[in-house]
């Protein structure tokens, strides 16, 4: 199934949750998944709901990686 991730189409498997997507992207990029905020169809998905939120065909997902510094 296809979703839109940060403005780009992405093919994912059925039954994927927000948590699994974040982990997949973390594995691919090496970035820490703990510092990610997720918006699904223009609504923030609280971290407490990442594992329970199933992605659906056509969902528009925006991921923002927090970056610390000094």
LINQUIMO-V34925 format. One record per run of one state. SS is the DSSP state (H for helix, E for strand, C for the rest). FROM is the first residue (numbers start at 1). LEN is the number of residues. If there is no record, write none. Layout:
ss=SS from=FROM len=LEN
ss=SS from=FROM len=LEN
This chain:
ss=C from=1 len=1
ss=E from=2 len=4
ss=C from=6 len=2
ss=E from=8 len=4
ss=C from=12 len=5
ss=E from=17 len=1
ss=H from=18 len=12
ss=C from=30 len=3
ss=H from=33 len=3
ss=E from=36 len=5
ss=C from=41 len=2
ss=E from=43 len=3
ss=C from=46 len=1
ss=H from=47 len=6
ss=C from=53 len=1
ss=E from=54 len=1
ss=C from=55 len=5
ss=E from=60 len=6
ss=C from=66 len=5
